[in-house]
Amino acid sequence: METLLNVYDSIATRMGSWNYHRVWTTYLMTVSFVGALLIMCCDKISFTDAFFLTSSGVTGTGLIVVAMSSLNPGSLFVILFCVFLGNGVVLLIPGLLYRQHKFRQICDEGGSSVTECRAYSEYRKIYDAIGATVTAIRIYIVFFQVGGTFLYFFALLTKPPNPALQEAGFSLFTDAVFTLNSAFCNAGYTLTDSGLSWQAGNAFSYLVLCVVMVGGNLGTPFLFRWLVQLIVKVHHAAGNSAEAAPYEYMLGK
């Protein structure tokens, strides 16, 4: 146990002023800053306006200082990624990966003194559970983003095309990708200034967007846990009990 405590002390010492909060802060600031520079390259707007757009996107605020219709596809593409990279579900990944990195670094330097510790097996379970969490988050994101995009695209086909969308040169599928991502990240962006008004009365599109919005926000803890439970059942059904162990540990079993 003493060796394990030394491991924790080593992690705390190594992190020093560079803790998880600073990892997230640096991550968000970097995405906003780089995104602003890219928007400036795509559109002739000031850095202040560009940085506001990317910061608003990363934080899921959805406020804009220029009309969306005035931005070219490159800027909209940047905003799309800023919105995605700042989503609460995606934001879990940097901190988890940083924790894994520190664990590997200390184990490599500590060698057998760490791996032979009695409590190492329990600590290793935590490490494996972190890896399983990252994998489950990726599956969760893909499920909502990809599955939701195609469902929303089919919903769009049930209504006449949006004239503003056609004038801007965007396809329905592009609109589906952009709007679905915005809904999942609760950002509220659309490719045109008319928002979703052209979808008025389309219950199918409303349903898809509502489910995706819940999945990317309030419903995440519940839906994510159900996904992990499903992964455990799939592994057991396939006879891979060892693969299911990290997910069961995550569930507190």
Secondary structure by P-SEA (a helix, b strand, c coil): caaaaaaaaaaaaaaccccaaaaaaaaaaaaaaaaaaaaaaaccccaaaaaaaaaaaaacccccccccccccaaaaaaaaaaaaaacaaaaacaaaaaaaaaaaaaaaaaccccccccaaaaaaaaaaaaaaaaaaaaaaaaaaaaaaaaaaaaaaaaccccaaaaaacccaaaaaaaaaaaaaaccccccccccccccccaaaaaaaaaaaaaaaccaaaaaaaaaaaaaaaaaaaacccccaaaaaaaacc
